[in-house]
């Protein structure tokens, strides 16, 4: 019994330290490496999920805009709102929006009474920053343009667009003709309607914000997300860019609705 007490005193004497098990440096580096590997595996999936969510929101914007475009035509005996962006003047009724980078360019347009939510006019992936005007330093307020074929401005340099239509009943194959399209324009305003011209000339050009592609709405009200097949389309950064034999150009051109086939 005395021996047992002495042993007990030795275990509990002051100054005795008990050390918990700890990671070695090698083990810590292994854990960090595993975490880094998991992040590298998950990041593409998370990025893709984020991009898909923004694309879905963008398509919802386009559906709302196209519904407003249809309501305008219904209220005006079938006449389309102008695809241009100029204010009224000289007999011209004014465009669906007006030129300019401020929100008043949206609220002054003829389509705004049918869709009084300025956020809908901007893609959630919008990347162009206005350099001047009331939104200098902020992303553009408007990401979308209307197909020039749908009551845009005729131009002698774009002969096919002289076949534009002014009434919704005149739109042939409405499920194949795009109405709204995302436009990338580093000049800031998305001035005018959306135009491409023969031969292989991107007078205006789309972005690649959504998984190397862009979204479009069609004259029957449905929306589509397109992915570009040609790397040159992804790299477009300037108006009036010629891209010979570009399949994406041909696809947009066909959906413009007024072009005969290129030979």
C-alpha positions as CSV (number, residue, x, y, z in Angstrom):
1,X,0.0,0.0,0.0
2,X,2.7,2.5,0.8
3,X,4.4,1.7,-2.5
4,X,1.2,2.5,-4.3
5,X,0.9,5.9,-2.6
6,X,4.5,6.8,-3.6
7,X,3.8,6.0,-7.2
8,X,0.7,8.2,-7.1
9,X,2.8,11.1,-5.7
10,X,5.3,10.7,-8.5
11,X,2.6,11.0,-11.2
12,X,1.1,14.1,-9.7
13,X,4.2,16.0,-8.7
14,X,4.4,19.7,-9.7
15,X,6.0,20.6,-13.1
16,X,5.0,17.3,-14.9
17,X,3.9,18.1,-18.5
18,X,1.7,15.9,-20.7
19,X,2.1,16.5,-24.5
20,X,-0.8,15.9,-26.9
21,X,-0.2,14.3,-30.3
22,X,0.6,16.9,-33.1
23,X,1.0,17.0,-36.9
24,X,4.5,16.8,-38.2
25,X,5.6,19.2,-40.9
26,X,5.4,16.5,-43.5
27,X,1.8,15.6,-42.4
28,X,0.8,19.3,-42.5
29,X,2.2,19.7,-46.0
30,X,0.3,16.5,-47.2
31,X,-3.0,17.9,-45.8
32,X,-2.4,21.3,-47.5
33,X,-1.7,19.5,-50.8
34,X,-4.9,17.5,-50.5
35,X,-6.9,20.7,-49.9
36,X,-5.3,22.4,-52.8
37,X,-6.0,19.4,-55.0
38,X,-9.7,19.4,-54.0
39,X,-10.0,23.1,-54.7
40,X,-8.4,22.7,-58.2
41,X,-11.0,19.9,-58.9
42,X,-14.0,21.9,-57.6
43,X,-13.2,25.4,-58.9
44,X,-14.1,24.6,-62.6
45,X,-17.4,23.1,-61.5
46,X,-18.1,26.1,-59.3
47,X,-17.2,28.5,-62.0
48,X,-19.4,26.6,-64.5
49,X,-22.3,26.6,-62.1
50,X,-21.9,30.4,-61.6
51,X,-21.8,31.0,-65.3
52,X,-24.9,28.8,-65.9
53,X,-26.7,30.8,-63.2
54,X,-25.8,34.1,-64.9
55,X,-26.8,32.7,-68.3
56,X,-30.2,31.7,-66.9
57,X,-30.7,35.2,-65.5
58,X,-29.6,36.7,-68.9
59,X,-32.1,34.6,-70.7
60,X,-34.9,35.6,-68.3
61,X,-34.0,39.3,-69.1
62,X,-34.3,38.6,-72.8
63,X,-37.7,36.9,-72.4
64,X,-38.9,39.9,-70.5
65,X,-37.6,42.3,-73.2
66,X,-39.1,40.2,-76.0
67,X,-42.5,40.2,-74.2
68,X,-42.4,44.0,-73.9
69,X,-41.4,44.2,-77.6
70,X,-44.5,42.1,-78.5
71,X,-46.8,44.1,-76.2
72,X,-45.6,47.3,-77.9
73,X,-46.5,45.9,-81.3
74,X,-50.0,44.7,-80.0
75,X,-50.7,48.2,-78.7
76,X,-49.6,49.9,-82.0
77,X,-51.6,47.9,-84.5
78,X,-48.8,45.5,-85.3
79,X,-46.1,48.1,-85.9
80,X,-42.7,47.3,-84.4
81,X,-40.8,49.6,-82.1
82,X,-37.7,51.0,-83.8
83,X,-34.6,48.9,-83.3
84,X,-32.5,52.1,-83.5
85,X,-31.4,54.2,-80.5
86,X,-32.0,57.8,-81.6
87,X,-34.4,60.1,-79.8
88,X,-37.4,61.4,-81.8
89,X,-36.9,64.1,-84.4
90,X,-37.3,64.8,-88.1
91,X,-40.3,62.6,-88.5
92,X,-38.5,59.7,-86.7
93,X,-40.6,58.4,-83.8
94,X,-37.6,57.5,-81.6
95,X,-36.0,54.2,-80.7
96,X,-36.8,51.4,-78.2
97,X,-34.0,53.1,-76.1
98,X,-32.1,56.2,-76.7
99,X,-28.4,56.7,-77.2
100,X,-26.3,57.5,-74.1
101,X,-24.8,55.7,-71.1
102,X,-27.1,56.9,-68.4
103,X,-30.3,55.3,-67.1
104,X,-32.3,58.0,-68.7
105,X,-31.3,56.5,-72.1
106,X,-33.4,53.5,-71.1
107,X,-36.3,55.2,-69.3
108,X,-36.8,57.6,-72.2
109,X,-37.2,54.8,-74.8
110,X,-40.5,53.6,-76.2
111,X,-40.1,50.1,-74.7
112,X,-39.6,51.3,-71.1
113,X,-43.4,51.8,-70.4
114,X,-43.8,48.1,-71.0
115,X,-40.8,47.0,-68.8
116,X,-40.1,49.5,-66.0
117,X,-37.1,47.6,-64.5
118,X,-33.8,49.0,-65.6
119,X,-31.9,46.0,-64.2
120,X,-33.5,43.8,-66.9
121,X,-31.6,45.7,-69.6
122,X,-28.3,44.6,-68.2
123,X,-26.7,41.1,-68.4
124,X,-25.5,39.9,-65.0
125,X,-22.1,39.1,-66.7
126,X,-21.8,42.6,-68.2
127,X,-18.1,43.5,-68.4
128,X,-17.9,46.8,-70.2
129,X,-17.2,49.8,-68.0
130,X,-18.4,53.2,-69.2
131,X,-15.5,55.6,-69.5
132,X,-17.6,58.8,-69.6
133,X,-21.0,60.1,-68.8
134,X,-23.2,59.7,-65.7
135,X,-22.1,56.0,-65.3
136,X,-18.3,56.6,-65.7
137,X,-16.5,53.9,-63.9
138,X,-19.6,51.7,-63.7
139,X,-20.6,48.8,-65.9
140,X,-22.9,49.6,-68.8
141,X,-26.6,49.9,-68.0
142,X,-27.6,48.1,-71.3
143,X,-26.2,44.9,-72.7
144,X,-28.7,44.1,-75.4
145,X,-29.5,45.3,-79.0
146,X,-32.3,44.5,-81.4
147,X,-31.7,42.9,-84.8
148,X,-31.5,45.5,-87.5
149,X,-33.9,43.5,-89.7
150,X,-36.7,44.3,-87.2
151,X,-37.3,47.9,-88.1
152,X,-33.7,49.0,-88.0
153,X,-32.2,51.7,-90.2
154,X,-31.6,50.8,-93.9
155,X,-28.1,51.6,-95.1
156,X,-26.7,51.6,-98.6
157,X,-23.6,49.8,-97.3
158,X,-25.7,47.0,-96.0
159,X,-27.9,46.2,-99.0
160,X,-29.6,43.1,-97.4
161,X,-30.9,45.2,-94.5
162,X,-32.9,47.3,-96.9
163,X,-35.4,44.4,-96.7
164,X,-36.1,45.2,-93.1
165,X,-39.7,44.7,-91.8
166,X,-41.8,47.3,-89.8
167,X,-44.7,45.1,-88.7
168,X,-44.7,42.0,-86.6
169,X,-46.9,40.2,-89.1
170,X,-44.2,40.6,-91.7
171,X,-41.7,38.6,-89.8
172,X,-41.4,35.3,-91.7
173,X,-40.2,32.2,-89.7
174,X,-40.4,34.1,-86.4
175,X,-38.9,31.1,-84.5
176,X,-35.7,31.4,-86.6
177,X,-35.2,35.2,-86.6
178,X,-33.5,36.6,-83.5
179,X,-35.0,39.7,-81.9
180,X,-32.6,40.7,-79.1
181,X,-28.9,39.7,-78.8
182,X,-26.1,40.5,-76.4
183,X,-23.7,43.0,-77.9
184,X,-20.1,43.7,-76.9
185,X,-19.2,47.3,-77.7
186,X,-16.3,48.9,-75.9
187,X,-17.4,52.3,-77.3
188,X,-20.0,52.0,-74.5
189,X,-23.4,52.7,-75.8
190,X,-24.4,49.8,-78.1
191,X,-25.3,52.5,-80.6
192,X,-28.0,51.7,-83.1
193,X,-29.3,48.2,-83.9
194,X,-27.3,45.0,-84.3
195,X,-25.8,44.7,-87.8
196,X,-23.6,42.2,-89.6
197,X,-22.9,42.7,-93.2
198,X,-21.6,40.8,-96.2
199,X,-19.0,39.6,-96.5
200,X,-18.1,38.2,-93.1
201,X,-18.1,41.7,-91.6
202,X,-19.0,41.9,-87.9
203,X,-20.2,45.5,-88.0
204,X,-21.5,44.7,-84.5
205,X,-20.3,41.7,-82.6
206,X,-21.5,39.5,-79.7
207,X,-19.6,38.8,-76.4
208,X,-18.5,35.5,-75.0
209,X,-19.7,35.9,-71.5
210,X,-21.6,32.6,-71.1
211,X,-19.4,29.6,-71.5
212,X,-17.7,30.9,-74.6
213,X,-21.1,32.1,-76.0
214,X,-24.0,34.5,-75.8
215,X,-27.7,34.5,-75.5
216,X,-30.4,35.6,-78.0
217,X,-34.2,35.8,-78.0
218,X,-36.3,35.1,-81.1
219,X,-39.3,36.9,-82.6
220,X,-41.7,34.1,-81.4
221,X,-40.6,34.7,-77.8
222,X,-38.2,31.8,-77.1
223,X,-34.6,32.2,-76.1
224,X,-31.4,30.3,-76.9
225,X,-27.8,30.2,-75.5
226,X,-25.3,29.8,-78.3
227,X,-21.7,28.7,-77.9
228,X,-19.2,29.9,-80.4
229,X,-17.4,27.4,-82.6
230,X,-14.6,29.7,-83.9
231,X,-11.9,31.0,-81.6
232,X,-11.9,34.3,-83.6
233,X,-15.5,35.0,-82.4
234,X,-14.4,34.7,-78.8
235,X,-11.6,37.2,-79.4
236,X,-13.8,39.9,-81.1
237,X,-13.0,43.3,-79.6
238,X,-13.8,45.8,-82.3
239,X,-16.6,46.8,-84.7
240,X,-16.2,46.2,-88.4
241,X,-14.0,43.1,-87.9
242,X,-13.8,40.9,-91.0
243,X,-13.7,37.2,-90.1
244,X,-13.6,35.2,-93.3
245,X,-15.4,31.8,-93.4
246,X,-16.4,32.1,-89.7
247,X,-19.2,29.6,-89.0
248,X,-20.5,31.8,-86.1
249,X,-20.9,34.7,-88.5
250,X,-22.9,32.5,-90.9
251,X,-25.1,31.3,-88.0
252,X,-25.9,34.8,-86.8
253,X,-26.3,36.0,-90.4
254,X,-28.9,33.3,-91.0
255,X,-30.8,34.1,-87.8
256,X,-30.8,37.8,-88.9
257,X,-33.7,36.8,-91.1
258,X,-33.2,38.9,-94.2
259,X,-30.1,37.4,-95.9
260,X,-30.0,35.2,-99.0
261,X,-27.4,32.4,-98.6
262,X,-23.8,33.3,-99.1
263,X,-22.2,31.7,-102.2
